Amino acid sequence: MSETSPIAPDPATFLSGEHGSVVGPRLVARRTLADAGQQLAGALALHGPRLDRLAAAQPPRRVLVLSVHRPRSLLPAALVELESERHDVRFSLGSMEDGELEGGKFENLNRLLERAEAPVAEHDWVLVVDDDVALPRRFTDRFVALAEHLELDLAQPAQTMRSHAAWRVTRRQPWALARRTAYVEIGPVTGFGARAAAELLPFPPLRFGWGLDNHWGALARERGWRLGVLDALAVRHETQRVATAYTHAEAIAEAREFLAGRSYVTAGEAQRTLATVRRLG
């Protein structure tokens, strides 16, 4: 008796249904004003000083940063904010120039994991950073401190309102310090705590990775991991729209094949905020 192949899921069950691009002068202007208001709200709530005090009390950690960069990337500026005087931050970086790295995003990240100075198990956090993102000041110190304070296993900074972001749940919310969620996206910045990294890294051999984060959400639910979006550390992802370096059809086809027979959180579940944190307890 032959085995039947798993049924590939309907893309509507795992895609956000939104392109997320912020284009056109009116929308850009509205989103820019919204970001200015949220930045002011964060300043009035003293998020920065409070996060710095939290970071000052944080024990030193070992952090591995992975990033693949292309010509004219924003990575050089991001590396400044990824450095830390408190934590032992190691970098494993690779270039898409001159044929150094030629695979898809996650194939390339796996090569960087292989080239890292120490294995994943020797790090407290692994940060995967796209090369087209602008980070806020003292990013690593504040990220690690807040994520550990909230006991998160998988975390990402929120994206600004002006950013190109396909998922509404990942956009910064006003007056929020952070939010507990059922979903953390594959980019532009993703942080893996030790428990999650031990199981999720290295990555599956995927080029695009759509649907991978939906599967992470299901694994988190099964394992009891905590996921969250850090609004106080919103990053800017404004220079490149989602899926401009490849076709949607390719990414969707890969996702359907990957998710066939695997558990995943649906789009509706992924968009939910489970709890909002407005101040440090």
N, C-alpha and C positions, 0 to 999 in steps of 0.2 A: 504494500500500500504506500503510495507516494505521499510525501509531505507537501502540504500547501504552503506557498510563500506568504509571509505576513502581508497584510493589506496596507498599502501606502496611504497615510491619512490625507484628508482634505486640507489643502493649504489654509483654508479659512479658519481651521481650528487652531493653528499655531502662528499665523501671521497677525500683526497688529491691525492690518487693514488701512494703515495710514502711511503715506510716503514720508511725512515728517520734515520735508524740506521747507525752509523759511526763505521765500523768494518774493520779489515784488516790493516796490518802495513802501507801500502802506503797511504791509505785514511786517516788514523789517523795522519800520519806525515804531509800530505798536509793541513789537517784541523787545526792541531796544529800551523803550520807556518802561516796560514791565520789568526788565532786568535791573534798571536803575532803581526802581521802587523796591525790588526784593533785596538789592544790595544795601539800600538804606535801612530796610527792616532788619537785616542781619547786623548792621552796625549798631543800630539802636538796641538790639538784644544782646550786644557785646559778645557775639559768637566768637570772633577772633581771639580776644583776650582770654575768654573762658577755655577755648580749645588749647591755647598756649599753656595755660596753667595745668590743664589735664595732661598735655604732652610732657610737661616738665616733671611730672610724677610717674611717667611711664617707664618701666624697666627697659633697658636696651634690648632690641630685637635684631634678628638677622633677616634681612629683606633682600630678595632677588627681584630685579627689574628686567623684564624682557621687552624688547621693542625691535621691530623691523622698520627701517627707514628708507625713504625714497628721495630722489632729488628735490630740493627746495622744501624739505619738511620743516615742521616746527619743533622737531625733537631737541635741537641744541638748547633752546630756551627751556623746554620742559625738564631737561636733565638737571638744570640748576635747582629747580624746586623739588626734584626727587632726591637730591643729596641731603644728608643729615649729619649733624654733629653728635646726635644721641645714638642713632642706630647704625649697625654695620650693614651698609647698603652696597650690594654687588650688582654689576650690570652685565648682562649678556645681550649684546646688540648685533644686528646684522643688516646688511645693505642689499637693496634690490638692484644696485648698479653693478655693472661689470660681471654679471652672472654669478655673484656670490651666493645669492638666494634666489631660487627660480620657482619655488612651489607656491601653493596657496597660503593664506595667512596661517593656518594652524599647522600645516606641514612645515612652514618656516619656523614657527615658534617651537616646534619639537626639535628642530635642529639646534636652536639656541639653547634649549634645555640640555641637550647632549653636550654642548660646548661650555656650559656654565662651570665655574670654578669648583662648585660643590653641588651635590645632588639636592633635589627638592626637599628630601627628608631633613636636611640640616638647616632649613630656613623656617622662620615663624610665619613669614608672609611672602607670597609671590605676587608681584604687580605686573600685569600685562598692559602696556601703554601704546596706543596707536600714535603714529607720528604726525597726526594732523590735529592735535588737541593742545590747548593752552591751559596750564594748571595754575591754581591760586598759590599764594605764598605759603612756604613751609609745608608743602603738600604732604610729604611722607610722614613727618612728625605728627601732624594733625590727623591724618587718615588712620594711622595705626592706633593712635590713642583713642579716637572716637569709636573705631570699629571694635576694639577690644573692650572699651567701656560698655558697649552695647552687646558684647558677647556674640559678635557676628562671625560666621564662618565663611561667608561669601558676601562681598560688598562692592559697591561702586559709588563714585561721586555722582551726584545729580548733574544734569546738563542744563545750561542756561536756557532761558526761553528763546533766545536768538539762535541757539544751536540747531543744527540739522539732527533731529532725533526721531526715530520711527515709533518709539513707545512713549505715550503720555506719562506713564508711571515713573519714567526716568527723568522727567523735567523737574527743575527746582520748584518747590512749593513755598509760598510766602509764610514767613514766621516759623517755618519748620527747621529744626536742627538736623533731624534725620527721620527716616520712616522704616518700619519693618515691612517687608514685602514678601511675596511668594516668588519673586523673579528678580534676577540680576542679569543684565545684558552682557553679551560677548565683547562689547566695546562701547566707547573708545578707551575706557580704563576699567579694568576688573581686578579686584583684590581677592586672593585665595588665602584663607587662613590654613593652618597646618592640617586640620582634619579634612577639609575639602580638598586641599592640594594633594594629599596622600592618595585620594581616590580618583580625582579628575585629571591629574597630570601624570604622564604626558597626555596630550589631547588625542582624540580620534583622528585618523588621517583624512581630514576634511580640507577642502580648499576654501570654502566660503563660511561654513559654520552656522548657517541659518538653522534654527531649530535646536541647536546644541544647548542654548540657554534655557529653552523650554524643558529639555531633558534634565538639566541641572536642577530646575525647580522641583521636578518630581522626585529626584534623588534626595534633595534636601528634605522634602516632606517625609520620605521613607526613613531617612537617617536621623531626623530630628535636628538638622542644621538650621541655623538662623541666618536669614538673608536680609539685606538692607540697602537703602539708598541714602547717601549722606548729602543732605541739601546744603549744609553750611560750607561744603567744599565743592560747590558747583564748578564744573569745567566748561570751557568754551570749545565747541566743535562746529565751527562756522565756515571753514574753508572748503570742505568737500562734502557734497551731499551723499546720502546713503546709496550704496550700490551703483556708483558711477564708474567703477573700474571693471565691472563685469555685468552680465545681463541678469535680470530678475529670474528669467526662465531657468538658467543654469543653477542659480542658488536654490530655487524652489525645488527643482528636481533632486538635487543632492539632499536637501532637507527631508523630502518625502521618503527617500530611500533610507536615510539614517534613522528616521523616527519609526519606520515600519517595524512593529514588534517591540518597540521601546515605550516606556511610560513617559509622559510629558504633561506639563501644565498647559491648559488651553489659553488662548488669547484672553478670554474673559477673566480667567484666574490670574494671569500674569499682570493685568492692569490694576489689580486691587491693591490698595494700601491697607495693611493689617493693623498698623498702629502708627501714630505720629508722636515723635519725641520733640518737645518744644524747649526743654531746658535740661541741663545736666542735673541728674538726681544725686 
